[in-house]
Amino acid sequence: MIGRNREVLRTVAAFLAVGAACALAAWLAVGAEAAACVGCATAALLAVLLLATRARYRALARLAEQVDEVLHGGRDVSFERMREGELAILASELDKMRSRLTLAAEDLEREKNALADALADISHQLKTPLTSLGLMTSLVRGRLAAAGGHEAEVARLRTMERLEDRVEWLVSSLLKLARIDAGAVRLARTRVDGAELVRHAAEPLAVAFDLADVALVCDVRPGAGFEGDLAWTGEALENVLKNCLEHTPSGGEVRVSCTEDALAFRLRVEDTGPGIPERDLPHVFERFYRGAPAPGAAAVPGGSEVDPAGVGIGLALARSLVTAQGGSIRAGNAPGGGARFDIVFFRATV
């Protein structure tokens, strides 16, 4: 390390130049013996300088290693083992910085956990009344339908049931996001088959695809898969499929393809809808982001201001679940039109 340091090399060169000049002056003034003594003294002093510089650089390297450990999350790092001098002063300041960073990280962790706990508590508290409200609405609608003559009221109650289902979905998604933020989600690391993943994600949406008259086309390469969590990855893919379904007009289709190569497992979802406006592409995975409809886009059924299905939770949840497993998800538009989502899980060993 010393030999590669230009500052040390310049110091050694200057030291040798001064020593050589002094030896030459001693040889001219006194003789060869005096020049030899000056040369030996210069060499001894240079050796002492190099040894002291080496010790200093070793101490600086230890400080650098400790700082790097702090940057990577180390909490049991101490800078108090330095002796007196400027390095001890530097170590003392670094120790103060480490203590403050540790306190700041602990405060942030407590605030994050408090927010996640608050969201979880609110979600749990909302689930019970929502379930009761849904049962009462269904019961009243059934009795009015049996009595006859209340078609308008029955239609309004059906709308209320749909809104209640969407609010319940929103609450459930918020609870999942809170658990992910708090690190309370335990993700498995097992072999996930691509065909099973697509089937797991598509089954809950089968009726919705039929009602919307949208075809789901799957193209999964046999044997394609990755190391991850089937249930949570299926949840992420389900939210992507649901988003594509909601923006695909009647008669359209949503295509899912899975492949695996030497580098990664790649999953692509495309729809035949209007696509995602360019101004919205950087924000589609942000929580609660609601972009403007694309030009020529058809209105989404139920997509009113009171419809919680479009508040921007599904794609945010999908991204959190994918990135928590070391994967990546990207949104774009297909060349022929329509939205495109690419999910990639890179292989641990290539």
Sine and cosine of phi, psi and omega as CSV:
sin_phi,cos_phi,sin_psi,cos_psi,sin_omega,cos_omega
0.00,0.00,-0.64,0.77,-0.02,-1.00
-0.91,0.42,-0.66,0.75,-0.04,-1.00
-0.91,0.42,-0.36,0.93,0.00,-1.00
-1.00,-0.08,-0.05,1.00,-0.04,-1.00
-1.00,0.00,0.89,-0.46,-0.06,-1.00
-0.91,0.42,-0.59,0.81,0.01,-1.00
-0.89,0.46,-0.68,0.73,0.03,-1.00
-0.92,0.40,-0.67,0.74,0.01,-1.00
-0.88,0.47,-0.66,0.75,0.03,-1.00
-0.90,0.43,-0.64,0.77,0.02,-1.00
-0.90,0.44,-0.69,0.73,0.02,-1.00
-0.90,0.44,-0.68,0.74,0.02,-1.00
-0.88,0.47,-0.69,0.72,0.03,-1.00
-0.90,0.43,-0.64,0.77,0.01,-1.00
-0.89,0.46,-0.70,0.71,0.01,-1.00
-0.92,0.40,-0.62,0.79,0.01,-1.00
-0.90,0.43,-0.70,0.71,0.02,-1.00
-0.91,0.42,-0.67,0.75,0.03,-1.00
-0.89,0.46,-0.67,0.74,0.02,-1.00
-0.91,0.43,-0.64,0.77,0.02,-1.00
-0.91,0.42,-0.65,0.76,0.02,-1.00
-0.92,0.40,-0.65,0.76,0.04,-1.00
-0.89,0.45,-0.65,0.76,0.03,-1.00
-0.90,0.44,-0.68,0.74,0.02,-1.00
-0.90,0.43,-0.64,0.77,0.03,-1.00
-0.91,0.41,-0.61,0.79,0.02,-1.00
-0.91,0.41,-0.65,0.76,0.00,-1.00
-0.95,0.32,-0.57,0.82,-0.08,-1.00
-1.00,0.07,-0.63,0.78,-0.12,-0.99
-0.90,-0.44,-0.77,0.64,-0.04,-1.00
0.51,-0.86,-0.07,-1.00,-0.08,-1.00
-0.92,0.38,-0.59,0.81,-0.01,-1.00
-0.89,0.45,-0.68,0.74,0.04,-1.00
-0.89,0.45,-0.64,0.77,0.03,-1.00
-0.90,0.44,-0.63,0.77,0.03,-1.00
-0.91,0.42,-0.65,0.76,0.04,-1.00
-0.89,0.46,-0.67,0.74,0.02,-1.00
-0.90,0.44,-0.65,0.76,0.02,-1.00
-0.90,0.45,-0.69,0.73,0.03,-1.00
-0.89,0.45,-0.67,0.75,0.02,-1.00
-0.89,0.45,-0.64,0.77,0.02,-1.00
-0.90,0.45,-0.68,0.73,0.01,-1.00
-0.90,0.43,-0.66,0.75,0.01,-1.00
-0.90,0.43,-0.70,0.71,0.01,-1.00
-0.91,0.42,-0.61,0.79,0.03,-1.00
-0.90,0.43,-0.64,0.77,0.04,-1.00
-0.89,0.46,-0.68,0.73,0.05,-1.00
-0.88,0.48,-0.67,0.74,0.01,-1.00
-0.88,0.47,-0.70,0.72,-0.02,-1.00
-0.92,0.40,-0.64,0.77,0.03,-1.00
-0.90,0.43,-0.68,0.73,0.03,-1.00
-0.90,0.43,-0.64,0.77,0.02,-1.00
-0.91,0.41,-0.63,0.77,0.02,-1.00
-0.89,0.45,-0.68,0.73,0.03,-1.00
-0.89,0.46,-0.63,0.77,0.01,-1.00
-0.91,0.42,-0.67,0.74,-0.01,-1.00
-0.93,0.37,-0.55,0.84,0.09,-1.00
-0.90,0.44,-0.66,0.75,0.04,-1.00
-0.90,0.44,-0.65,0.76,0.04,-1.00
-0.91,0.41,-0.60,0.80,0.03,-1.00
-0.91,0.42,-0.64,0.77,0.06,-1.00
-0.89,0.45,-0.66,0.75,0.05,-1.00
-0.88,0.48,-0.69,0.73,0.00,-1.00
-0.89,0.47,-0.66,0.75,0.03,-1.00
-0.89,0.45,-0.63,0.77,0.01,-1.00
-0.93,0.36,-0.64,0.77,0.05,-1.00
-0.89,0.45,-0.66,0.75,0.03,-1.00
-0.89,0.45,-0.62,0.79,0.04,-1.00
-0.90,0.44,-0.64,0.77,0.05,-1.00
-0.89,0.45,-0.67,0.74,0.00,-1.00
-0.90,0.43,-0.41,0.91,0.01,-1.00
-0.99,-0.15,0.34,0.94,0.15,-0.99
0.99,-0.14,0.07,1.00,0.01,-1.00
-0.93,0.38,0.73,-0.68,0.00,-1.00
-0.95,-0.31,-0.44,0.90,-0.06,-1.00
-0.99,-0.12,0.79,0.61,-0.01,-1.00
-0.92,-0.38,0.76,-0.65,-0.02,-1.00
-0.83,-0.56,0.65,-0.76,0.04,-1.00
-0.94,-0.33,0.43,0.90,-0.14,-0.99
-1.00,-0.09,0.05,1.00,-0.09,-1.00
-1.00,-0.05,0.26,0.97,0.01,-1.00
-1.00,0.04,0.53,-0.85,0.06,-1.00
-0.99,0.16,-0.08,-1.00,-0.01,-1.00
-0.92,0.40,0.45,-0.89,0.04,-1.00
0.79,-0.61,-0.10,-1.00,-0.06,-1.00
-0.92,0.39,-0.53,0.85,0.06,-1.00
-0.92,0.40,-0.58,0.81,0.06,-1.00
-0.91,0.42,-0.63,0.78,0.05,-1.00
-0.90,0.44,-0.71,0.71,0.03,-1.00
-0.88,0.48,-0.68,0.73,0.01,-1.00
-0.89,0.46,-0.63,0.77,0.02,-1.00
-0.89,0.46,-0.67,0.75,0.02,-1.00
-0.92,0.39,-0.63,0.78,0.05,-1.00
-0.91,0.42,-0.58,0.81,0.02,-1.00
-0.91,0.41,-0.63,0.78,0.06,-1.00
-0.90,0.44,-0.68,0.74,0.01,-1.00
-0.88,0.47,-0.69,0.73,0.01,-1.00
-0.87,0.49,-0.66,0.75,0.00,-1.00
-0.90,0.44,-0.67,0.74,0.00,-1.00
-0.93,0.37,-0.65,0.76,0.05,-1.00
-0.89,0.45,-0.62,0.79,0.03,-1.00
-0.90,0.44,-0.70,0.72,0.02,-1.00
-0.90,0.44,-0.66,0.75,0.01,-1.00
-0.90,0.43,-0.66,0.75,0.02,-1.00
-0.90,0.43,-0.64,0.77,0.02,-1.00
-0.91,0.41,-0.63,0.77,0.05,-1.00
-0.89,0.45,-0.70,0.72,0.02,-1.00
-0.89,0.46,-0.64,0.77,0.02,-1.00
-0.90,0.44,-0.67,0.75,0.03,-1.00
-0.91,0.42,-0.67,0.75,0.00,-1.00
-0.90,0.43,-0.66,0.75,0.01,-1.00
-0.90,0.44,-0.69,0.72,0.01,-1.00
-0.91,0.41,-0.60,0.80,0.02,-1.00
-0.91,0.42,-0.67,0.74,0.02,-1.00
-0.91,0.41,-0.69,0.73,0.01,-1.00
-0.89,0.45,-0.65,0.76,0.03,-1.00
-0.90,0.43,-0.64,0.77,0.01,-1.00
-0.90,0.43,-0.70,0.72,0.04,-1.00
-0.89,0.45,-0.65,0.76,0.01,-1.00
-0.91,0.42,-0.67,0.74,0.02,-1.00
-0.89,0.46,-0.71,0.70,0.01,-1.00
-0.88,0.47,-0.69,0.73,-0.01,-1.00
-0.88,0.48,-0.70,0.71,0.02,-1.00
-0.90,0.44,-0.65,0.76,-0.01,-1.00
-0.92,0.39,-0.50,0.87,-0.02,-1.00
-0.99,0.17,-0.43,0.90,-0.10,-1.00
-0.89,0.46,-0.69,0.72,-0.05,-1.00
-0.89,0.46,-0.79,0.61,0.03,-1.00
-0.90,0.44,-0.54,0.84,0.03,-1.00
-0.91,0.41,-0.66,0.75,0.05,-1.00
-0.89,0.46,-0.69,0.72,0.02,-1.00
-0.90,0.43,-0.66,0.75,0.01,-1.00
-0.89,0.45,-0.66,0.75,0.03,-1.00
-0.89,0.45,-0.66,0.75,0.02,-1.00
-0.91,0.42,-0.69,0.72,-0.01,-1.00
-0.91,0.41,-0.64,0.77,0.02,-1.00
-0.89,0.46,-0.69,0.72,0.01,-1.00
-0.90,0.44,-0.64,0.77,0.00,-1.00
-0.91,0.42,-0.71,0.70,0.00,-1.00
-0.90,0.43,-0.68,0.73,0.00,-1.00
-0.88,0.48,-0.67,0.75,0.01,-1.00
-0.88,0.47,-0.67,0.74,-0.01,-1.00
-0.93,0.36,-0.64,0.77,0.02,-1.00
-0.92,0.40,-0.63,0.78,0.02,-1.00
-0.91,0.41,-0.60,0.80,0.01,-1.00
-0.94,0.35,-0.57,0.82,0.00,-1.00
-0.95,0.31,-0.51,0.86,-0.01,-1.00
0.98,0.18,0.36,-0.93,0.04,-1.00
0.98,0.19,0.20,0.98,-0.02,-1.00
-0.78,-0.62,0.71,0.70,-0.07,-1.00
-0.87,0.50,-0.68,0.73,-0.03,-1.00
-0.90,0.44,-0.69,0.72,0.01,-1.00
-0.91,0.42,-0.63,0.78,0.01,-1.00
-0.90,0.45,-0.65,0.76,0.02,-1.00
-0.89,0.45,-0.66,0.75,0.02,-1.00
-0.90,0.43,-0.63,0.78,0.01,-1.00
-0.92,0.39,-0.58,0.82,0.08,-1.00
-0.89,0.45,-0.65,0.76,0.06,-1.00
-0.89,0.46,-0.66,0.75,0.04,-1.00
-0.88,0.48,-0.64,0.77,0.02,-1.00
-0.89,0.45,-0.65,0.76,0.03,-1.00
-0.90,0.43,-0.67,0.74,0.03,-1.00
-0.91,0.42,-0.62,0.78,0.03,-1.00
-0.90,0.44,-0.64,0.77,0.04,-1.00
-0.89,0.46,-0.65,0.76,-0.03,-1.00
-0.94,0.33,-0.61,0.79,0.06,-1.00
-0.91,0.41,-0.64,0.77,0.04,-1.00
-0.90,0.45,-0.63,0.78,0.07,-1.00
-0.89,0.46,-0.66,0.75,0.01,-1.00
-0.89,0.47,-0.71,0.71,0.00,-1.00
-0.89,0.46,-0.68,0.73,0.01,-1.00
-0.89,0.46,-0.64,0.77,0.02,-1.00
-0.92,0.40,-0.64,0.76,0.04,-1.00
-0.89,0.45,-0.62,0.78,0.03,-1.00
-0.90,0.43,-0.66,0.75,0.03,-1.00
-0.91,0.42,-0.67,0.74,0.04,-1.00
-0.88,0.47,-0.64,0.77,0.02,-1.00
-0.89,0.45,-0.65,0.76,0.01,-1.00
-0.92,0.40,-0.63,0.78,0.03,-1.00
-0.91,0.41,-0.70,0.71,0.00,-1.00
-0.88,0.48,-0.59,0.81,-0.03,-1.00
-0.99,0.12,-0.05,1.00,-0.02,-1.00
0.95,0.31,0.39,0.92,-0.04,-1.00
-1.00,0.01,-0.06,1.00,0.00,-1.00
-1.00,0.02,0.83,-0.56,0.03,-1.00
-0.99,-0.15,0.93,-0.38,-0.06,-1.00
-0.99,-0.10,0.75,-0.66,0.02,-1.00
-0.98,0.21,0.35,-0.94,0.06,-1.00
-0.78,-0.62,0.98,0.21,0.02,-1.00
-0.80,-0.60,0.20,-0.98,0.01,-1.00
-0.95,0.32,0.84,-0.55,0.00,-1.00
-0.94,-0.33,0.85,-0.53,0.03,-1.00
-0.99,0.14,0.71,-0.71,-0.06,-1.00
-0.87,0.48,-0.67,0.74,0.00,-1.00
-0.90,0.44,-0.67,0.74,0.02,-1.00
-0.91,0.40,-0.61,0.79,0.03,-1.00
-0.88,0.47,-0.74,0.67,0.00,-1.00
-0.89,0.45,-0.68,0.73,0.02,-1.00
-0.89,0.45,-0.67,0.74,0.00,-1.00
-0.89,0.46,-0.60,0.80,-0.03,-1.00
-0.99,0.16,-0.52,0.86,-0.11,-0.99
-1.00,0.09,-0.46,0.89,-0.07,-1.00
-0.83,0.55,-0.72,0.70,-0.01,-1.00
-0.91,0.41,-0.27,0.96,-0.06,-1.00
-0.97,-0.26,0.10,0.99,-0.08,-1.00
-0.87,0.50,-0.72,0.70,0.00,-1.00
-0.91,0.42,-0.66,0.75,0.00,-1.00
-0.89,0.46,-0.63,0.78,0.04,-1.00
-0.91,0.42,-0.64,0.77,0.01,-1.00
-0.91,0.41,-0.71,0.71,-0.01,-1.00
-0.90,0.43,-0.57,0.82,-0.01,-1.00
-0.99,0.11,-0.08,1.00,-0.03,-1.00
0.84,0.55,0.71,0.70,0.04,-1.00
-0.87,-0.49,0.77,-0.64,-0.02,-1.00
-1.00,0.06,0.64,-0.77,0.09,-1.00
-0.95,-0.30,0.92,-0.40,-0.06,-1.00
-0.95,-0.32,0.84,-0.55,-0.06,-1.00
-0.91,-0.42,0.72,-0.69,0.05,-1.00
-0.73,-0.69,1.00,-0.06,-0.08,-1.00
-0.92,-0.38,0.84,-0.55,0.03,-1.00
-0.94,0.35,0.77,-0.63,-0.02,-1.00
-0.84,0.54,0.72,-0.69,0.03,-1.00
1.00,0.06,-0.13,0.99,-0.01,-1.00
-0.94,0.35,0.70,-0.72,0.00,-1.00
-0.11,-0.99,-0.10,-1.00,-0.04,-1.00
-0.38,-0.93,0.14,-0.99,0.06,-1.00
-1.00,-0.05,0.91,-0.42,-0.02,-1.00
-0.09,-1.00,-0.39,-0.92,-0.04,-1.00
-0.93,-0.36,0.90,-0.44,-0.05,-1.00
-0.89,0.45,-0.74,0.67,-0.10,-0.99
-0.90,0.44,-0.76,0.65,-0.06,-1.00
-0.96,0.28,-0.56,0.83,0.07,-1.00
-0.93,0.37,-0.60,0.80,0.10,-0.99
-0.88,0.47,-0.60,0.80,0.08,-1.00
-0.88,0.48,-0.68,0.73,0.01,-1.00
-0.90,0.43,-0.72,0.69,0.00,-1.00
-0.91,0.42,-0.60,0.80,0.04,-1.00
-0.87,0.49,-0.66,0.75,0.02,-1.00
-0.92,0.40,-0.60,0.80,0.05,-1.00
-0.92,0.40,-0.70,0.71,0.03,-1.00
-0.88,0.47,-0.65,0.76,0.01,-1.00
-0.89,0.45,-0.66,0.76,0.02,-1.00
-0.90,0.44,-0.69,0.73,0.03,-1.00
-0.91,0.43,-0.64,0.77,0.02,-1.00
-0.87,0.50,-0.68,0.73,-0.05,-1.00
-0.92,0.39,-0.33,0.94,-0.04,-1.00
-0.92,-0.39,0.25,0.97,0.04,-1.00
-0.95,-0.32,0.80,-0.59,-0.02,-1.00
-0.94,0.34,0.28,-0.96,0.01,-1.00
-0.85,0.53,0.68,-0.73,-0.03,-1.00
1.00,-0.01,-0.13,0.99,0.00,-1.00
-1.00,0.07,-0.19,-0.98,0.00,-1.00
-0.52,-0.85,0.41,-0.91,0.10,-1.00
-0.88,-0.48,0.81,-0.58,-0.06,-1.00
-0.94,-0.33,0.71,-0.70,0.03,-1.00
-0.84,-0.54,0.78,-0.63,0.04,-1.00
-0.74,-0.67,0.61,-0.79,0.00,-1.00
-0.76,-0.65,0.73,-0.68,0.09,-1.00
-0.65,-0.76,0.33,-0.95,0.09,-1.00
-0.67,-0.74,0.76,-0.65,0.06,-1.00
-0.84,-0.54,-0.24,-0.97,-0.06,-1.00
-0.93,0.38,-0.33,0.95,-0.07,-1.00
-0.98,-0.22,-0.62,0.79,-0.17,-0.98
-0.33,-0.95,0.25,-0.97,0.21,-0.98
-1.00,-0.09,0.79,-0.61,-0.10,-1.00
-0.85,-0.53,0.79,-0.61,0.00,-1.00
-0.84,-0.54,0.79,-0.62,-0.02,-1.00
-0.82,-0.57,0.71,-0.70,0.06,-1.00
-0.84,-0.54,0.81,-0.58,0.02,-1.00
-0.77,-0.64,0.52,-0.86,0.08,-1.00
-0.80,-0.60,0.13,-0.99,0.01,-1.00
-0.95,-0.30,0.48,0.88,0.04,-1.00
-0.99,0.13,-0.25,-0.97,-0.06,-1.00
-0.97,0.25,-0.17,0.99,-0.03,-1.00
1.00,0.02,-0.02,-1.00,-0.04,-1.00
-0.96,-0.29,0.81,-0.58,0.04,-1.00
-0.84,0.55,0.60,-0.80,-0.05,-1.00
-0.84,0.55,-0.60,0.80,-0.03,-1.00
-0.93,0.36,-0.34,0.94,-0.04,-1.00
-1.00,-0.10,-0.27,0.96,-0.09,-1.00
-0.83,0.56,-0.67,0.75,-0.01,-1.00
-0.94,0.35,-0.17,0.99,-0.15,-0.99
-0.87,-0.48,0.01,1.00,-0.16,-0.99
-0.90,0.44,-0.42,0.91,-0.01,-1.00
-0.99,-0.10,0.07,1.00,0.04,-1.00
-0.98,0.21,0.59,-0.81,-0.03,-1.00
-0.94,0.35,0.71,-0.71,0.08,-1.00
0.92,0.40,0.28,0.96,0.05,-1.00
-0.99,0.11,0.76,-0.65,0.02,-1.00
-0.82,-0.57,0.96,-0.29,0.01,-1.00
-0.99,0.16,0.28,-0.96,0.05,-1.00
-0.96,0.27,0.51,-0.86,0.02,-1.00
-0.87,0.49,0.57,-0.82,0.06,-1.00
-0.93,0.38,0.45,-0.89,0.03,-1.00
-0.85,0.53,0.79,-0.62,-0.01,-1.00
0.99,0.15,0.10,0.99,-0.03,-1.00
-0.96,0.28,0.63,-0.77,0.06,-1.00
-0.98,0.20,0.50,-0.87,0.02,-1.00
-0.92,0.39,0.69,-0.72,0.02,-1.00
-0.98,0.22,0.75,-0.66,0.00,-1.00
-0.83,0.56,0.78,-0.63,0.02,-1.00
0.97,0.23,0.13,0.99,-0.10,-1.00
-0.99,0.13,0.84,0.55,0.03,-1.00
-1.00,-0.09,0.00,-1.00,-0.01,-1.00
-0.91,0.41,-0.38,0.93,0.01,-1.00
-1.00,-0.07,0.05,1.00,-0.02,-1.00
-1.00,0.03,0.94,-0.35,-0.03,-1.00
-0.98,0.20,0.04,1.00,-0.03,-1.00
-0.96,0.29,-0.27,0.96,-0.06,-1.00
-0.90,-0.44,0.57,0.82,-0.04,-1.00
-1.00,-0.03,0.02,1.00,0.08,-1.00
1.00,0.06,0.64,0.77,0.02,-1.00
-0.97,-0.25,-0.62,0.78,-0.12,-0.99
-0.86,0.52,-0.77,0.63,-0.02,-1.00
-0.94,0.34,-0.55,0.84,0.07,-1.00
-0.90,0.44,-0.66,0.75,0.05,-1.00
-0.91,0.42,-0.66,0.75,0.02,-1.00
-0.87,0.50,-0.71,0.71,0.00,-1.00
-0.89,0.45,-0.67,0.74,0.00,-1.00
-0.88,0.48,-0.67,0.74,-0.02,-1.00
-0.94,0.35,-0.59,0.81,-0.01,-1.00
-0.96,0.29,-0.75,0.66,-0.04,-1.00
-0.92,0.39,-0.48,0.88,0.04,-1.00
-0.90,0.43,-0.34,0.94,0.04,-1.00
-0.98,-0.20,0.19,0.98,0.02,-1.00
1.00,0.10,0.16,0.99,0.01,-1.00
-1.00,-0.07,-0.04,-1.00,0.04,-1.00
-0.68,-0.73,0.49,-0.87,0.04,-1.00
-0.71,-0.71,0.68,-0.73,-0.06,-1.00
-0.68,-0.73,0.61,-0.79,0.01,-1.00
-0.94,-0.35,0.55,-0.83,0.04,-1.00
-0.26,-0.97,-0.27,-0.96,0.02,-1.00
-0.83,-0.56,0.67,-0.75,0.02,-1.00
-0.95,0.32,0.48,-0.88,-0.01,-1.00
-0.83,0.55,-0.59,0.81,-0.01,-1.00
-1.00,0.04,0.10,1.00,-0.05,-1.00
0.96,-0.27,0.42,-0.91,-0.02,-1.00
0.99,-0.13,0.36,-0.93,-0.01,-1.00
-0.99,0.17,0.45,-0.89,0.03,-1.00
-0.69,-0.73,0.72,-0.69,0.06,-1.00
-0.82,-0.57,0.79,-0.62,0.01,-1.00
-0.91,-0.42,0.84,-0.54,0.06,-1.00
-0.91,-0.40,0.77,-0.64,-0.07,-1.00
-0.76,-0.65,0.75,-0.66,0.15,-0.99
-0.87,-0.49,0.94,-0.33,-0.04,-1.00
-0.97,0.25,0.52,-0.85,-0.01,-1.00
-0.97,0.23,0.61,-0.79,0.00,-1.00
-0.94,0.34,-0.58,0.82,0.04,-1.00
-0.83,-0.56,0.72,-0.69,-0.02,-1.00
-0.93,-0.37,0.00,0.00,0.00,0.00
